[in-house]
Amino acid sequence: MRQAATSRPLPAAELDERSGMLATVLATVDALVLAMDAEGRIQVFNGACERVSGYRFDEVRGRYAWDVVLRPADVEPVKGVFRRLSAGQRSTYENVWVAKDGTERLIAWSNAVQSDPDGRVRFVVATGIDVTELRQTERALAENERRYRDQLTQAAKLEAIGRLAGGVAHDFNNLLTVILGCAGALCHELPAGHPLREEAEEIAAAGGEAARLTRQLLEFARQRPVQPVPVVLNHTVEEMTGVLARLLGDELQLATALAPDLGRVVADPTSLRQVILNLVVNARDAMAGGAGTISIQTENAELGARDVPGVPAGRYALLSVRDTGCGMSAETRSHLFEPFFTTKPEGCGTGLGLATVFGAVKQAGGHVLVESAEGEGACFRIYLPLA
């Protein structure tokens, strides 16, 4: 008769060797290993658990896991997961561990159960990975992606508005040529004191103002002829500080921080001065009625493909104009560079200042971004490719 085979107990020395090897693995592995009995009391709490939580195994042995490292709001959901595991259902989930010092870490868990020969659950074994930084990176990438799409949408919208504005401005400019020519002829022919001389001069003045607005529209539409040359941005800022200080008056301060090694850019000098002037005037108007500081800063910037949403990889001169004014809402930011959009009272602005900035920067091959929130001021960043 053949005797049924039976499992042979391992010798004590071999058991000790295997136990020592398992203890070494549990102590050094990066994954968190947490084992609980069928009631949820901690039986295994490996080195990674200790490192993440700040608790020693002897401090938590026999305690319920949800009484040690969980936020109060997470206790019931985790107990629900534990009940499903005890019923034999494997699961994966994420929860936050609160360390002994109060810091929080996000852990991704994969869970399983160990049962006795009769199928009763003896232990619930959870292995986890600290994914705090990974999830933060994923959120940051998703936010950058959203901002990048918003930038593309905004650029496409402004491009369409620019084409429309440019076409209107060209036609209007042709009409203005006739109006200004006739007004000039009348002013030349009518002697001083003639009852119609004053009206003719008003026609010429109004036509001149209309021509200025037309030039701004063409600037926005990038259809005004420009003469780009290598420019040292610092020199342009330094040349304008006197004019800018007078524009700000006594209440507002102008501060500059110019990088001494700033590279050259290729741009139209007149357009560049207009950009700086318009940004500072916009900052001044945002700080109306209060003291504060407007800061102009330059620096070199070397960007990767994803460093700044909407700005391609490359080497840039970065011009920043920051104010401590009233800031703006997300809705205002979404329309900021559209021609004729303004938040100023009627009659106090044309709504073309920032549109002109946008057009001039784009014409120089650059990019303009704005950071702002209501009550927190604003910062305009101009990225111009280095020559």
C-alpha positions as CSV (number, residue, x, y, z in Angstrom):
1,M,0.0,0.0,0.0
2,R,1.4,3.4,-1.0
3,Q,1.6,5.9,1.9
4,A,0.2,9.4,1.3
5,A,2.9,12.0,1.1
6,T,3.1,14.5,3.9
7,S,4.8,17.9,4.1
8,R,8.0,17.8,6.0
9,P,8.5,20.5,8.6
10,L,11.5,22.7,7.8
11,P,14.5,22.4,10.2
12,A,14.7,25.2,12.8
13,A,17.9,26.5,11.3
14,E,16.3,26.9,7.8
15,L,13.3,28.6,9.4
16,D,15.5,31.0,11.1
17,E,17.4,31.7,7.9
18,R,14.2,32.4,6.0
19,S,12.8,34.5,8.7
20,G,16.0,36.6,8.8
21,M,15.9,37.1,5.0
22,L,12.2,38.1,5.1
23,A,12.9,40.6,8.0
24,T,15.8,42.1,5.9
25,V,13.6,42.4,2.9
26,L,10.8,44.1,4.9
27,A,13.2,46.5,6.5
28,T,14.9,47.6,3.3
29,V,12.3,47.5,0.6
30,D,10.9,50.9,-0.5
31,A,7.3,49.7,-0.6
32,L,5.2,50.1,2.5
33,V,4.1,46.6,3.8
34,L,1.3,46.6,6.4
35,A,-0.3,43.5,7.6
36,M,-3.4,43.4,9.9
37,D,-5.4,40.7,11.5
38,A,-9.0,40.0,10.7
39,E,-10.1,42.8,13.1
40,G,-7.7,45.4,11.6
41,R,-5.0,45.3,14.3
42,I,-1.5,45.9,13.0
43,Q,0.7,42.9,12.9
44,V,3.4,43.9,10.4
45,F,4.7,47.5,10.0
46,N,7.8,47.4,7.9
47,G,10.7,49.9,7.7
48,A,9.1,51.9,4.9
49,C,6.0,52.3,7.0
50,E,8.2,53.6,9.9
51,R,10.0,56.0,7.6
52,V,6.8,57.5,6.1
53,S,4.8,57.6,9.3
54,G,7.5,58.4,11.9
55,Y,6.1,55.7,14.2
56,R,8.1,52.7,15.3
57,F,6.6,49.2,15.0
58,D,6.5,48.8,18.7
59,E,4.4,52.0,19.0
60,V,1.7,50.7,16.7
61,R,1.7,46.9,17.1
62,G,-1.7,45.6,18.0
63,R,-3.4,49.0,17.3
64,Y,-6.1,49.6,14.7
65,A,-4.5,51.1,11.6
66,W,-7.3,53.7,11.3
67,D,-6.6,54.9,14.8
68,V,-2.9,55.7,14.0
69,V,-2.2,57.2,10.6
70,L,-5.5,58.2,9.0
71,R,-7.3,61.6,8.9
72,P,-10.7,61.5,10.6
73,A,-12.5,61.9,7.3
74,D,-10.8,58.8,5.8
75,V,-11.6,56.4,8.7
76,E,-15.0,55.2,7.5
77,P,-14.0,54.8,3.8
78,V,-10.9,52.7,4.9
79,K,-13.0,50.6,7.2
80,G,-15.3,49.9,4.2
81,V,-12.3,48.8,2.1
82,F,-11.2,46.6,5.0
83,R,-14.6,45.0,5.3
84,R,-14.6,44.2,1.5
85,L,-11.1,42.7,1.9
86,S,-12.2,40.6,4.8
87,A,-15.0,39.3,2.5
88,G,-12.3,38.2,0.1
89,Q,-12.3,41.1,-2.4
90,R,-9.0,42.4,-3.5
91,S,-8.8,46.2,-4.0
92,T,-6.5,49.0,-4.9
93,Y,-7.0,52.6,-3.6
94,E,-5.2,55.7,-2.4
95,N,-5.4,57.4,0.9
96,V,-3.6,60.0,3.0
97,W,-1.3,59.0,5.9
98,V,-0.8,61.5,8.6
99,A,2.7,61.2,10.0
100,K,3.6,61.5,13.7
101,D,4.8,65.1,13.0
102,G,1.6,66.0,11.2
103,T,2.9,65.9,7.6
104,E,0.6,64.2,5.1
105,R,1.7,61.7,2.4
106,L,-0.5,60.2,-0.3
107,I,-0.1,56.4,-0.5
108,A,-1.3,54.1,-3.3
109,W,-2.3,50.7,-1.9
110,S,-2.7,47.2,-3.4
111,N,-4.4,44.8,-1.0
112,A,-4.8,41.1,-0.6
113,V,-5.9,38.6,2.1
114,Q,-4.3,35.5,3.6
115,S,-6.9,32.9,4.6
116,D,-6.7,29.6,6.6
117,P,-7.5,26.2,5.1
118,D,-11.2,26.7,5.9
119,G,-11.3,30.0,4.0
120,R,-11.5,32.3,7.0
121,V,-9.4,35.5,6.6
122,R,-6.5,35.5,9.0
123,F,-4.6,38.6,7.7
124,V,-5.1,41.5,5.4
125,V,-1.8,42.4,3.7
126,A,-1.5,45.9,2.1
127,T,1.5,47.0,0.0
128,G,1.8,50.7,-0.7
129,I,3.9,53.3,-2.6
130,D,4.3,56.9,-1.6
131,V,2.9,58.8,-4.6
132,T,2.8,62.3,-3.1
133,E,5.3,63.8,-5.5
134,L,4.0,61.8,-8.4
135,R,0.5,63.1,-8.0
136,Q,1.8,66.7,-7.5
137,T,3.7,66.4,-10.7
138,E,0.7,65.0,-12.6
139,R,-1.4,67.9,-11.3
140,A,1.2,70.4,-12.3
141,L,1.5,68.9,-15.8
142,A,-2.3,68.9,-16.2
143,E,-2.4,72.6,-15.2
144,N,0.4,73.4,-17.6
145,E,-1.4,71.6,-20.3
146,R,-4.6,73.5,-19.6
147,R,-2.8,76.8,-19.6
148,Y,-1.0,75.9,-22.8
149,R,-4.4,75.2,-24.5
150,D,-5.8,78.5,-23.1
151,Q,-2.8,80.3,-24.6
152,L,-3.3,78.7,-28.0
153,T,-7.0,79.5,-27.9
154,Q,-6.3,83.1,-26.9
155,A,-3.6,83.5,-29.6
156,A,-5.9,82.2,-32.3
157,K,-8.7,84.6,-31.1
158,L,-6.4,87.6,-31.1
159,E,-5.0,86.6,-34.5
160,A,-8.5,86.7,-35.9
161,I,-9.3,90.0,-34.2
162,G,-6.0,91.3,-35.5
163,R,-6.8,90.5,-39.1
164,L,-10.2,92.2,-38.8
165,A,-8.8,95.2,-37.1
166,G,-6.0,95.5,-39.7
167,G,-8.4,95.4,-42.6
168,V,-10.7,98.1,-41.0
169,A,-7.7,100.2,-40.1
170,H,-6.3,100.2,-43.7
171,D,-9.7,101.2,-45.1
172,F,-10.1,103.9,-42.4
173,N,-6.6,105.2,-43.0
174,N,-7.5,105.7,-46.7
175,L,-10.5,107.8,-45.7
176,L,-8.4,109.7,-43.2
177,T,-5.9,110.6,-45.8
178,V,-8.6,112.5,-47.8
179,I,-10.1,114.1,-44.6
180,L,-6.7,115.3,-43.3
181,G,-5.7,116.5,-46.8
182,C,-8.9,118.5,-47.2
183,A,-8.7,119.9,-43.6
184,G,-5.0,120.9,-44.2
185,A,-6.0,122.7,-47.4
186,L,-8.8,124.5,-45.7
187,C,-6.5,125.6,-42.8
188,H,-4.0,126.9,-45.4
189,E,-6.6,128.8,-47.5
190,L,-8.6,130.3,-44.6
191,P,-7.0,133.4,-43.1
192,A,-6.7,133.8,-39.3
193,G,-9.9,135.1,-37.8
194,H,-12.1,133.5,-40.5
195,P,-15.3,132.1,-38.9
196,L,-14.6,128.6,-40.5
197,R,-10.9,128.5,-39.6
198,E,-11.5,127.1,-36.1
199,E,-13.8,124.4,-37.4
200,A,-11.2,123.4,-40.0
201,E,-8.5,123.2,-37.3
202,E,-10.8,121.0,-35.2
203,I,-11.4,118.7,-38.2
204,A,-7.6,118.4,-38.6
205,A,-7.0,117.7,-34.9
206,A,-9.8,115.1,-34.8
207,G,-8.3,113.5,-37.9
208,G,-4.9,113.4,-36.3
209,E,-6.3,111.7,-33.2
210,A,-8.0,109.2,-35.5
211,A,-4.8,108.6,-37.4
212,R,-3.0,107.8,-34.0
213,L,-5.7,105.3,-33.1
214,T,-5.3,103.7,-36.6
215,R,-1.6,103.4,-36.1
216,Q,-2.3,101.6,-32.8
217,L,-4.7,99.2,-34.5
218,L,-2.1,98.5,-37.2
219,E,0.4,97.9,-34.4
220,F,-1.9,95.4,-32.8
221,A,-2.5,93.7,-36.2
222,R,1.3,93.7,-36.8
223,Q,0.8,95.5,-40.1
224,R,2.7,98.7,-39.4
225,P,6.1,98.8,-41.1
226,V,8.9,98.3,-38.5
227,Q,12.7,98.5,-38.6
228,P,14.0,95.8,-36.3
229,V,17.7,96.1,-35.3
230,P,19.8,94.6,-32.5
231,V,18.7,96.2,-29.2
232,V,20.1,96.1,-25.7
233,L,16.9,96.1,-23.7
234,N,18.6,97.5,-20.6
235,H,19.7,100.6,-22.5
236,T,16.1,101.2,-23.6
237,V,14.8,100.9,-20.0
238,E,17.6,103.2,-18.7
239,E,16.8,105.8,-21.3
240,M,13.1,105.9,-20.3
241,T,13.4,106.0,-16.5
242,G,13.3,109.8,-16.4
243,V,10.1,109.9,-18.5
244,L,8.5,107.0,-16.6
245,A,9.3,108.6,-13.2
246,R,7.5,111.8,-14.3
247,L,4.5,109.8,-15.5
248,L,4.2,108.1,-12.1
249,G,4.3,111.3,-10.0
250,D,5.2,111.6,-6.3
251,E,3.0,108.8,-4.9
252,L,4.4,105.9,-6.9
253,Q,7.9,104.6,-7.0
254,L,9.8,103.1,-10.0
255,A,12.3,100.3,-9.2
256,T,14.5,98.6,-11.7
257,A,16.6,95.5,-11.5
258,L,18.5,95.0,-14.8
259,A,20.7,91.9,-15.5
260,P,24.2,93.2,-16.4
261,D,24.8,90.3,-18.8
262,L,21.4,90.6,-20.6
263,G,21.7,89.4,-24.2
264,R,20.6,91.5,-27.3
265,V,17.2,91.2,-29.0
266,V,16.2,92.1,-32.5
267,A,13.2,94.5,-32.3
268,D,12.0,97.9,-33.5
269,P,13.3,100.4,-30.9
270,T,10.2,102.6,-31.2
271,S,7.9,99.7,-30.7
272,L,10.0,98.5,-27.7
273,R,9.7,101.9,-26.1
274,Q,5.9,101.9,-26.7
275,V,5.7,98.5,-25.0
276,I,7.5,99.6,-21.9
277,L,5.5,102.9,-21.8
278,N,2.1,101.2,-22.2
279,L,2.9,98.6,-19.5
280,V,4.0,101.2,-17.0
281,V,1.0,103.4,-17.7
282,N,-1.3,100.4,-17.3
283,A,0.4,99.6,-14.0
284,R,0.1,103.2,-12.9
285,D,-3.7,103.3,-13.7
286,A,-4.1,100.0,-11.7
287,M,-2.6,101.8,-8.7
288,A,-4.7,104.9,-8.9
289,G,-5.4,106.6,-5.6
290,G,-2.7,104.8,-3.6
291,A,1.1,104.6,-3.1
292,G,3.1,101.7,-4.2
293,T,6.0,100.5,-6.4
294,I,6.2,99.6,-10.1
295,S,9.1,97.3,-10.8
296,I,10.9,96.7,-14.1
297,Q,13.2,93.7,-14.2
298,T,15.3,92.1,-17.0
299,E,17.0,88.7,-17.0
300,N,18.2,86.0,-19.4
301,A,15.9,83.0,-19.6
302,E,16.6,79.6,-21.2
303,L,13.4,77.7,-21.5
304,G,12.6,74.0,-22.1
305,A,9.6,72.9,-24.2
306,R,7.3,72.8,-21.2
307,D,8.8,75.4,-18.8
308,V,6.3,78.2,-19.7
309,P,3.0,77.3,-21.3
310,G,2.7,78.9,-24.7
311,V,6.4,79.9,-25.0
312,P,8.6,77.6,-27.2
313,A,11.9,76.3,-26.0
314,G,14.8,78.7,-26.5
315,R,16.9,81.5,-25.1
316,Y,15.1,84.8,-24.3
317,A,15.5,88.2,-22.8
318,L,12.8,88.4,-20.2
319,L,11.3,91.8,-19.4
320,S,8.9,91.9,-16.3
321,V,6.8,94.8,-15.3
322,R,5.2,94.3,-11.9
323,D,2.8,96.5,-9.9
324,T,1.2,96.3,-6.5
325,G,-2.2,97.5,-7.7
326,C,-5.7,96.1,-7.7
327,G,-5.0,93.1,-9.8
328,M,-7.6,91.5,-12.1
329,S,-10.0,88.6,-12.4
330,A,-9.6,85.6,-14.7
331,E,-12.4,87.0,-16.8
332,T,-10.6,90.3,-17.3
333,R,-7.3,88.5,-18.1
334,S,-9.1,86.5,-20.9
335,H,-9.9,89.8,-22.7
336,L,-6.9,91.8,-21.7
337,F,-5.2,92.1,-25.1
338,E,-8.3,92.6,-27.2
339,P,-8.5,96.0,-28.9
340,F,-10.9,98.5,-27.3
341,F,-11.3,96.3,-24.2
342,T,-10.9,98.4,-21.1
343,T,-11.9,98.4,-17.4
344,K,-11.4,102.1,-17.1
345,P,-14.4,104.6,-16.9
346,E,-15.8,105.8,-20.1
347,G,-13.6,108.4,-21.7
348,C,-10.5,107.5,-19.7
349,G,-8.9,105.0,-22.1
350,T,-9.1,103.7,-25.7
351,G,-8.5,100.1,-24.8
352,L,-5.6,99.9,-27.3
353,G,-2.6,100.2,-24.9
354,L,-2.3,96.5,-24.2
355,A,-3.4,95.5,-27.6
356,T,-0.5,97.5,-28.9
357,V,1.8,95.7,-26.5
358,F,0.6,92.4,-27.8
359,G,1.0,93.3,-31.4
360,A,4.5,94.8,-31.0
361,V,5.8,91.8,-29.0
362,K,4.4,89.4,-31.5
363,Q,5.9,91.4,-34.4
364,A,9.3,91.0,-32.6
365,G,8.8,87.2,-32.4
366,G,8.1,87.3,-28.7
367,H,5.5,86.3,-26.2
368,V,3.6,88.2,-23.6
369,L,2.1,86.6,-20.4
370,V,0.3,88.1,-17.5
371,E,0.0,86.8,-13.9
372,S,-2.6,88.5,-11.7
373,A,-5.3,87.9,-9.2
374,E,-7.8,90.4,-7.7
375,G,-6.2,92.4,-4.9
376,E,-2.7,91.0,-5.6
377,G,-1.3,93.3,-8.3
378,A,-0.2,92.1,-11.7
379,C,3.0,91.0,-13.5
380,F,3.5,91.2,-17.2
381,R,6.3,89.1,-18.6
382,I,7.7,89.7,-22.1
383,Y,9.8,87.0,-23.6
384,L,11.9,88.3,-26.6
385,P,14.2,85.8,-28.5
386,L,17.9,86.6,-28.1
387,A,19.7,87.7,-31.2
